[in-house]
Amino acid sequence: MAGMRFPKRYVIVILTFICTFVCYVERVGFSIAYTAAADAAGVNQSSKGTILSTFYYGYACSQVPGGWAAQRIGGRRVLLFSFLLWSLTCALVPLNPYQVKTLVVARLLVGVAQGFIFPSIHTILAQWVPLHERSRSVSLTTSGMYLGAAAGMLFLPSLVKFRGPQSVFSVEAILGAIWSVLWLKYGSDPSRSDYPIPKMTPSGYGESLLPTKWGLQKMKVDTGGGLVRAAKIPWKRIFLSLPVWAIVVNNFTFHYALYVLMSWLPTYFEQGLHLSLQDMGSSKMLPYLNMFIFSNIGGVVADHLITRRILSVTRTRKCLNTVGFFVASFALMALPIFRTSGGAVFCSSVSLGFLALGRAGFAVNHMDIAPRYAGIVMGVSNTAGTLAGIIGVGLTGQLLEAAKTAHLDLSSPESWRLVFFIPGYLCIFSSIGFLLFSTGEKIFD
């Protein structure tokens, strides 16, 4: 990899892509493995929702600290530490649905470790990638999540069937260890010669972020060649900024829909439609494969619109975010209407695919408005996204348990209607907020 002739920043983007791939193999893998173990043990839906949502409590706690740590000591080190921590946890903790306390502690620890990952990635990409490549670089990196989820849905149910739920943890630990070795060997902070080359001159274009190390952002000053200490993080301005809140709200909505589907689709297929995941073949991976495809389409389209000056950065972000979220909202609300495997896979594929398209709007916007503090803003918005996981995954379990209490069978569409209507309405609300308050201009120097 080191001998390849393409720029080092491409190596970094590929490695961060693999990073998100492995992380989502782990997340989908736990849902599949735990669902199988819990159903075999007779665990009720509300208790399942509690365990499935535990991860997000730890994940929420470490988002902002993760952005701060990446800003202070460098995203490369923080990313390596987080991977080693969650991989070791997967390797050492047994999957036993009767050992509730052990599972809760383990999922909290994995959540805390993975909470450092995305703020670190955004800090790393802000250092390595120039603005005219950001949309497709961020989209490629984050699309690893969806390809990882697709791979997990395709292969892990069979692994559970033939090797048992615990085998999933072993595979996840091995994947985490392999990535850690690759990152240790090929990951690095940018040197002076690696700095992104400015391509454009309008506001927000062509800034070159220098590596952050031990709290200092060092850069040469043309007039004297001295070193300038970076300004303090503007916490108050970040938390009071409407464009930041536009990102935060859309991040919440995106992850509410994603985490509900990721955690509960196995249950919906198995109990809502009476379909065996093992018997569904490759169709069960299509929703996440669609996310992978549409995420990269969104990134390429956004960069094309910006670099060709067809639309401004602001209009590009708003356009892709609005199209993605509005189409996703209708597909989500149509999901419980379809009672066949093909209809459910189609609706979930459309909803997740267009949500991924919308990431070329709100998700890249961190770097537009605050390139120097991309990891911090990402930490703030991803905290909201994580709260969505806590609320959405737990609430879904309660809604399904309430439906059973009301003598509704989980195979009835009425049991699942609210589960999918809530994220559908959230998509409409948040996309309107993004239209009103977001901007593509740099507002934090």
C-alpha positions as CSV (number, residue, x, y, z in Angstrom):
1,M,0.0,0.0,0.0
2,A,2.9,2.3,0.8
3,G,4.4,1.7,-2.6
4,M,1.3,2.8,-4.5
5,R,1.6,5.9,-6.5
6,F,-1.7,7.5,-5.8
7,P,-1.7,10.2,-3.1
8,K,-1.5,9.1,0.6
9,R,-4.8,10.8,1.3
10,Y,-6.5,8.1,-0.8
11,V,-4.9,5.4,1.3
12,I,-6.3,7.2,4.4
13,V,-9.8,7.3,2.9
14,I,-9.6,3.6,2.0
15,L,-8.6,2.7,5.5
16,T,-11.3,4.8,7.1
17,F,-13.8,3.1,4.7
18,I,-12.6,-0.3,5.9
19,C,-12.9,1.0,9.5
20,T,-16.6,1.9,9.2
21,F,-17.2,-1.4,7.3
22,V,-15.8,-3.4,10.3
23,C,-17.7,-1.3,12.8
24,Y,-21.1,-2.0,11.2
25,V,-20.3,-5.7,10.8
26,E,-20.1,-5.6,14.6
27,R,-23.3,-3.7,15.1
28,V,-25.4,-5.8,12.7
29,G,-23.7,-8.9,14.0
30,F,-24.7,-8.3,17.6
31,S,-28.3,-7.7,16.6
32,I,-28.4,-11.0,14.7
33,A,-26.5,-13.0,17.3
34,Y,-28.3,-11.6,20.3
35,T,-31.8,-11.9,18.6
36,A,-31.1,-15.6,18.0
37,A,-29.8,-16.2,21.5
38,A,-32.6,-14.2,23.1
39,D,-35.4,-15.8,21.1
40,A,-34.1,-19.2,22.0
41,A,-34.1,-18.2,25.7
42,G,-37.6,-16.7,25.5
43,V,-36.6,-13.1,26.3
44,N,-39.5,-10.7,25.7
45,Q,-39.4,-7.8,23.2
46,S,-39.1,-5.0,25.8
47,S,-36.0,-6.7,27.4
48,K,-34.5,-7.2,23.9
49,G,-35.0,-3.6,23.2
50,T,-33.2,-2.6,26.4
51,I,-30.1,-4.8,25.6
52,L,-30.1,-3.7,22.0
53,S,-30.2,0.0,23.0
54,T,-27.5,-0.3,25.7
55,F,-24.7,0.2,23.2
56,Y,-26.0,3.6,22.4
57,Y,-25.8,4.9,26.0
58,G,-22.0,4.3,25.9
59,Y,-21.9,5.6,22.3
60,A,-23.6,8.9,23.3
61,C,-21.2,9.5,26.2
62,S,-18.1,9.4,24.1
63,Q,-19.0,11.4,21.0
64,V,-18.0,14.9,22.2
65,P,-15.0,13.6,24.3
66,G,-14.0,11.7,21.1
67,G,-14.0,14.9,19.1
68,W,-12.1,16.7,21.8
69,A,-9.5,13.9,22.1
70,A,-9.0,13.7,18.3
71,Q,-8.6,17.5,18.2
72,R,-6.0,17.4,21.0
73,I,-3.9,14.3,20.5
74,G,-4.7,13.4,16.9
75,G,-7.4,11.3,15.2
76,R,-5.0,8.5,14.3
77,R,-4.1,7.6,17.9
78,V,-7.7,7.9,19.1
79,L,-9.0,5.7,16.3
80,L,-6.4,3.0,17.0
81,F,-7.2,3.0,20.7
82,S,-11.0,2.7,20.2
83,F,-10.6,-0.2,17.7
84,L,-8.4,-2.1,20.1
85,L,-10.8,-1.6,23.0
86,W,-14.0,-2.8,21.3
87,S,-12.2,-5.7,19.6
88,L,-10.9,-7.0,22.9
89,T,-14.3,-6.7,24.5
90,C,-15.9,-8.8,21.7
91,A,-13.1,-11.4,22.1
92,L,-13.5,-11.7,25.9
93,V,-17.2,-11.4,26.6
94,P,-19.5,-14.4,26.3
95,L,-22.9,-14.0,24.7
96,N,-25.3,-15.3,27.3
97,P,-28.8,-13.7,27.4
98,Y,-29.2,-14.8,31.0
99,Q,-26.1,-12.8,32.1
100,V,-27.8,-9.5,31.7
101,K,-25.4,-7.4,33.8
102,T,-22.4,-8.8,31.9
103,L,-24.0,-8.0,28.5
104,V,-25.0,-4.5,29.6
105,V,-21.4,-3.7,30.7
106,A,-19.9,-5.2,27.6
107,R,-22.3,-3.3,25.3
108,L,-21.7,0.0,27.2
109,L,-17.9,-0.5,26.8
110,V,-18.2,-1.3,23.1
111,G,-20.4,1.8,22.7
112,V,-17.9,4.0,24.4
113,A,-15.1,2.7,22.3
114,Q,-16.9,3.1,19.0
115,G,-18.1,6.6,20.0
116,F,-14.6,7.9,19.4
117,I,-14.5,6.5,15.9
118,F,-16.5,9.0,13.8
119,P,-15.3,12.2,15.4
120,S,-11.8,10.9,14.9
121,I,-12.5,10.0,11.2
122,H,-13.9,13.5,10.5
123,T,-10.8,15.1,12.2
124,I,-8.6,12.9,10.0
125,L,-10.4,13.6,6.8
126,A,-10.6,17.4,7.5
127,Q,-6.8,17.3,7.7
128,W,-6.2,15.1,4.6
129,V,-8.9,15.9,2.1
130,P,-9.4,19.2,0.2
131,L,-12.9,20.6,-0.1
132,H,-13.5,19.7,-3.7
133,E,-13.0,16.0,-2.8
134,R,-14.8,16.0,0.6
135,S,-18.3,14.9,-0.5
136,R,-17.1,11.8,-2.2
137,S,-14.4,11.1,0.3
138,V,-16.8,11.3,3.3
139,S,-19.5,9.4,1.3
140,L,-17.1,6.6,0.5
141,T,-15.9,6.4,4.1
142,T,-19.4,6.3,5.5
143,S,-20.6,3.9,2.8
144,G,-18.4,1.3,4.5
145,M,-21.0,1.3,7.2
146,Y,-23.7,0.1,4.8
147,L,-21.5,-2.4,3.0
148,G,-20.5,-3.8,6.4
149,A,-24.2,-4.0,7.4
150,A,-25.0,-5.7,4.1
151,A,-22.1,-8.2,4.5
152,G,-23.2,-8.9,8.1
153,M,-26.8,-9.5,7.0
154,L,-25.7,-11.9,4.2
155,F,-23.1,-14.0,6.0
156,L,-23.7,-13.9,9.8
157,P,-27.2,-15.6,10.0
158,S,-25.6,-18.7,8.4
159,L,-22.7,-18.4,10.8
160,V,-25.1,-18.3,13.8
161,K,-27.0,-21.3,12.4
162,F,-24.0,-23.5,12.0
163,R,-21.5,-22.2,14.6
164,G,-23.8,-20.6,17.2
165,P,-24.2,-16.9,18.2
166,Q,-20.8,-16.7,20.0
167,S,-19.0,-17.3,16.8
168,V,-20.1,-13.9,15.6
169,F,-18.2,-12.2,18.4
170,S,-15.0,-14.1,17.4
171,V,-15.3,-13.0,13.8
172,E,-15.8,-9.4,14.8
173,A,-12.8,-9.5,17.2
174,I,-10.6,-10.9,14.4
175,L,-11.7,-8.2,11.9
176,G,-11.0,-5.5,14.5
177,A,-7.5,-6.9,15.1
178,I,-6.7,-7.0,11.4
179,W,-7.8,-3.4,10.8
180,S,-5.8,-2.2,13.8
181,V,-2.6,-3.8,12.3
182,L,-3.3,-2.1,8.9
183,W,-3.9,1.3,10.6
184,L,-0.8,1.0,12.7
185,K,1.3,0.3,9.6
186,Y,-0.3,2.6,7.1
187,G,-2.2,5.3,9.0
188,S,-0.4,8.6,9.7
189,D,-0.8,12.3,10.3
190,P,-0.1,14.4,7.2
191,S,3.3,15.8,6.7
192,R,3.9,19.2,5.1
193,S,4.2,17.6,1.6
194,D,0.9,15.8,2.2
195,Y,-1.3,18.8,2.8
196,P,-4.3,19.0,0.5
197,I,-3.7,21.2,-2.5
198,P,-6.1,24.2,-2.7
199,K,-8.2,24.0,-5.9
200,M,-10.7,26.9,-5.5
201,T,-10.8,30.4,-4.2
202,P,-14.3,31.2,-3.1
203,S,-15.1,31.3,0.6
204,G,-14.7,27.9,2.2
205,Y,-12.7,26.5,-0.7
206,G,-9.1,25.6,-0.7
207,E,-8.3,25.8,3.0
208,S,-5.6,23.5,4.1
209,L,-5.9,22.0,7.6
210,L,-2.7,21.2,9.2
211,P,-2.3,18.3,11.6
212,T,-3.5,18.8,15.1
213,K,-1.0,17.5,17.7
214,W,-1.0,17.9,21.5
215,G,-3.5,20.8,21.3
216,L,-1.4,22.8,18.8
217,Q,-2.3,23.4,15.2
218,K,1.0,24.4,13.8
219,M,1.4,26.3,10.6
220,K,4.1,28.3,8.9
221,V,3.4,32.1,8.6
222,D,4.5,33.6,5.3
223,T,5.9,36.7,6.8
224,G,8.1,35.1,9.5
225,G,7.9,31.4,9.4
226,G,6.9,31.3,13.1
227,L,4.4,28.9,14.7
228,V,0.9,30.0,15.6
229,R,-1.1,28.5,18.4
230,A,-4.6,27.4,17.4
231,A,-7.6,29.3,18.8
232,K,-9.6,27.7,21.6
233,I,-12.6,25.6,20.6
234,P,-15.6,28.0,20.4
235,W,-18.0,25.8,22.4
236,K,-20.6,28.5,23.0
237,R,-20.8,29.5,19.3
238,I,-21.0,25.9,18.3
239,F,-24.0,25.1,20.6
240,L,-25.8,28.4,19.7
241,S,-25.4,28.0,15.9
242,L,-28.6,27.4,13.9
243,P,-26.6,25.7,11.1
244,V,-25.1,23.3,13.6
245,W,-28.5,22.5,15.0
246,A,-29.8,21.9,11.4
247,I,-27.1,19.2,11.2
248,V,-27.8,17.9,14.7
249,V,-31.6,17.4,14.0
250,N,-30.9,15.7,10.7
251,N,-28.3,13.4,12.2
252,F,-30.8,12.5,14.9
253,T,-33.5,11.6,12.3
254,F,-31.0,9.7,10.1
255,H,-29.8,7.5,12.9
256,Y,-33.3,7.0,14.4
257,A,-34.4,5.4,11.1
258,L,-31.1,3.6,10.6
259,Y,-30.8,2.1,14.1
260,V,-34.4,1.1,14.3
261,L,-34.2,-0.8,11.0
262,M,-30.8,-2.2,11.8
263,S,-31.8,-3.5,15.2
264,W,-35.4,-4.6,14.4
265,L,-35.4,-5.7,10.8
266,P,-34.3,-9.2,11.8
267,T,-37.3,-9.4,14.2
268,Y,-39.6,-7.9,11.5
269,F,-38.6,-10.4,9.0
270,E,-38.7,-13.4,11.4
271,Q,-41.9,-12.5,13.4
272,G,-43.6,-9.8,11.4
273,L,-43.5,-11.6,8.1
274,H,-42.6,-15.2,9.2
275,L,-39.5,-15.2,7.1
276,S,-36.3,-17.1,8.0
277,L,-33.2,-14.9,7.6
278,Q,-31.3,-18.0,6.5
279,D,-33.9,-18.8,3.8
280,M,-34.0,-15.2,2.4
281,G,-30.7,-15.6,0.7
282,S,-29.0,-12.4,-0.6
283,S,-32.2,-10.3,-0.6
284,K,-31.8,-9.5,3.1
285,M,-28.6,-7.6,2.4
286,L,-30.2,-5.4,-0.3
287,P,-31.3,-2.5,2.0
288,Y,-27.7,-2.0,3.2
289,L,-26.2,-2.6,-0.2
290,N,-28.5,0.1,-1.5
291,M,-27.2,2.5,1.2
292,F,-23.6,1.8,0.0
293,I,-24.6,2.6,-3.6
294,F,-26.6,5.7,-2.9
295,S,-24.1,7.1,-0.4
296,N,-21.4,7.1,-3.1
297,I,-23.8,8.4,-5.8
298,G,-24.7,11.3,-3.5
299,G,-21.0,12.1,-2.9
300,V,-20.1,12.1,-6.6
301,V,-23.2,14.1,-7.5
302,A,-22.5,16.7,-4.8
303,D,-18.8,17.2,-5.8
304,H,-19.9,17.4,-9.5
305,L,-22.5,20.1,-8.7
306,I,-20.0,22.1,-6.6
307,T,-16.8,21.8,-8.8
308,R,-18.7,22.6,-12.0
309,R,-20.4,25.5,-10.2
310,I,-23.8,24.2,-11.2
311,L,-25.1,24.9,-7.7
312,S,-23.5,26.6,-4.7
313,V,-22.3,24.5,-1.7
314,T,-25.3,25.6,0.3
315,R,-27.9,24.7,-2.4
316,T,-26.1,21.4,-3.2
317,R,-26.3,20.3,0.5
318,K,-30.0,21.4,0.8
319,C,-31.0,19.7,-2.5
320,L,-29.6,16.3,-1.8
321,N,-30.7,16.4,1.9
322,T,-34.3,17.2,0.9
323,V,-34.6,14.7,-1.9
324,G,-33.1,11.9,0.2
325,F,-35.2,12.5,3.3
326,F,-38.5,13.1,1.6
327,V,-38.3,9.9,-0.5
328,A,-37.1,7.9,2.6
329,S,-40.1,9.2,4.6
330,F,-42.7,7.8,2.1
331,A,-40.9,4.5,1.8
332,L,-40.7,4.1,5.6
333,M,-44.5,4.8,6.0
334,A,-45.3,2.3,3.2
335,L,-43.2,-0.5,4.8
336,P,-45.8,-2.1,7.0
337,I,-48.4,-2.1,4.2
338,F,-46.4,-4.7,2.2
339,R,-46.7,-8.2,3.5
340,T,-44.3,-10.1,1.3
341,S,-40.6,-10.5,1.4
342,G,-40.1,-8.6,-1.9
343,G,-42.3,-5.6,-0.8
344,A,-40.6,-5.3,2.6
345,V,-37.1,-5.5,1.1
346,F,-38.0,-3.0,-1.6
347,C,-39.4,-0.4,0.9
348,S,-36.6,-0.8,3.4
349,S,-34.1,-0.6,0.5
350,V,-35.6,2.6,-0.9
351,S,-35.8,4.2,2.6
352,L,-32.2,3.4,3.6
353,G,-30.9,4.2,0.1
354,F,-32.3,7.7,0.0
355,L,-31.3,8.3,3.6
356,A,-27.8,7.6,2.5
357,L,-28.2,9.9,-0.4
358,G,-29.1,12.6,2.1
359,R,-25.8,12.2,3.9
360,A,-24.2,14.2,1.0
361,G,-26.3,17.0,2.5
362,F,-26.1,17.1,6.3
363,A,-23.2,14.7,7.0
364,V,-20.6,16.6,4.9
365,N,-21.9,19.9,6.2
366,H,-19.7,19.6,9.3
367,M,-16.7,20.3,7.2
368,D,-18.3,23.1,5.2
369,I,-19.2,25.3,8.2
370,A,-16.4,24.3,10.6
371,P,-13.4,22.7,8.9
372,R,-11.1,23.3,11.8
373,Y,-13.5,21.8,14.3
374,A,-15.1,19.1,12.1
375,G,-14.4,16.4,14.7
376,I,-16.0,18.5,17.5
377,V,-19.1,19.4,15.5
378,M,-19.3,15.8,14.4
379,G,-19.1,14.7,18.0
380,V,-22.0,17.1,18.9
381,S,-24.2,16.0,16.1
382,N,-23.4,12.3,16.5
383,T,-24.3,12.5,20.1
384,A,-27.8,13.4,18.9
385,G,-27.7,10.5,16.5
386,T,-26.8,8.2,19.3
387,L,-29.6,9.5,21.5
388,A,-31.8,8.5,18.5
389,G,-30.5,5.0,18.9
390,I,-31.3,4.9,22.6
391,I,-34.8,6.4,22.1
392,G,-35.7,4.6,18.8
393,V,-34.5,1.1,19.6
394,G,-35.8,1.1,23.1
395,L,-39.1,2.7,22.1
396,T,-39.6,0.2,19.4
397,G,-39.3,-2.7,21.9
398,Q,-41.9,-1.0,24.1
399,L,-44.3,-0.4,21.2
400,L,-44.1,-4.0,20.1
401,E,-44.6,-5.3,23.7
402,A,-47.6,-2.9,24.0
403,A,-49.1,-4.3,20.8
404,K,-48.8,-7.8,22.3
405,T,-50.4,-6.6,25.5
406,A,-53.3,-5.3,23.4
407,H,-53.6,-8.8,21.9
408,L,-52.2,-7.8,18.6
409,D,-50.0,-10.5,17.0
410,L,-46.6,-9.2,15.8
411,S,-47.4,-10.5,12.3
412,S,-50.2,-7.9,12.0
413,P,-49.4,-4.6,10.2
414,E,-50.9,-2.6,13.1
415,S,-48.2,-3.8,15.4
416,W,-45.5,-2.2,13.3
417,R,-47.3,0.9,12.0
418,L,-46.0,3.3,14.6
419,V,-42.6,1.7,14.5
420,F,-42.1,3.0,10.9
421,F,-44.4,6.0,10.9
422,I,-42.3,7.8,13.6
423,P,-39.1,7.9,11.6
424,G,-41.1,8.8,8.5
425,Y,-42.5,11.9,10.1
426,L,-39.2,12.8,11.5
427,C,-37.6,12.8,8.0
428,I,-40.1,15.4,6.8
429,F,-39.7,17.6,9.9
430,S,-35.9,17.5,9.9
431,S,-35.5,18.1,6.1
432,I,-37.6,21.3,6.4
433,G,-35.4,22.5,9.2
434,F,-32.3,21.8,7.1
435,L,-33.8,23.8,4.2
436,L,-34.5,26.8,6.5
437,F,-31.3,27.0,8.6
438,S,-28.4,25.2,7.0
439,T,-25.5,26.8,5.0
440,G,-22.6,25.7,3.0
441,E,-20.4,28.7,4.0
442,K,-17.7,28.5,6.6
443,I,-18.9,30.1,9.8
444,F,-16.1,29.0,12.2
445,D,-12.6,30.2,11.5
